[in-house]
Amino acid sequence: ETSLLPESSYETETWVLSPFRGRSVAVLGWQKLEKLLVLSGHPARNLVGVVWEDNAPSHRLLAKSGYSDEGLCWWQGEGESGWCRLWVKPLPSWL
């Protein structure tokens, strides 16, 4: 079994409810998370986003925010499964 995740990764698990989409909520949250992880000395070296394959708006947002598309992965959870894209952004060593 091969993992697409680089070592020392932290998944953002970002979910923005529809009334708040398009207001930069996710981007601002990712920026704050980056600062928090780096300044706190957290061992994470990468932020990771996993997005359903057909969610084009989220793919565009991640690409625009500096994440790189690492490929497809299969996700299976309680009652849901499907192909997702894995996005990775290295954390800065300092801010």
Secondary structure as UniProt FT lines:
FT   STRAND          9..11
FT   HELIX           18..20
FT   TURN            21..24
FT   HELIX           25..39
FT   TURN            40..41
FT   STRAND          46..52
FT   TURN            53..54
FT   HELIX           56..64
FT   TURN            65..66
FT   STRAND          68..76
FT   STRAND          81..90
//
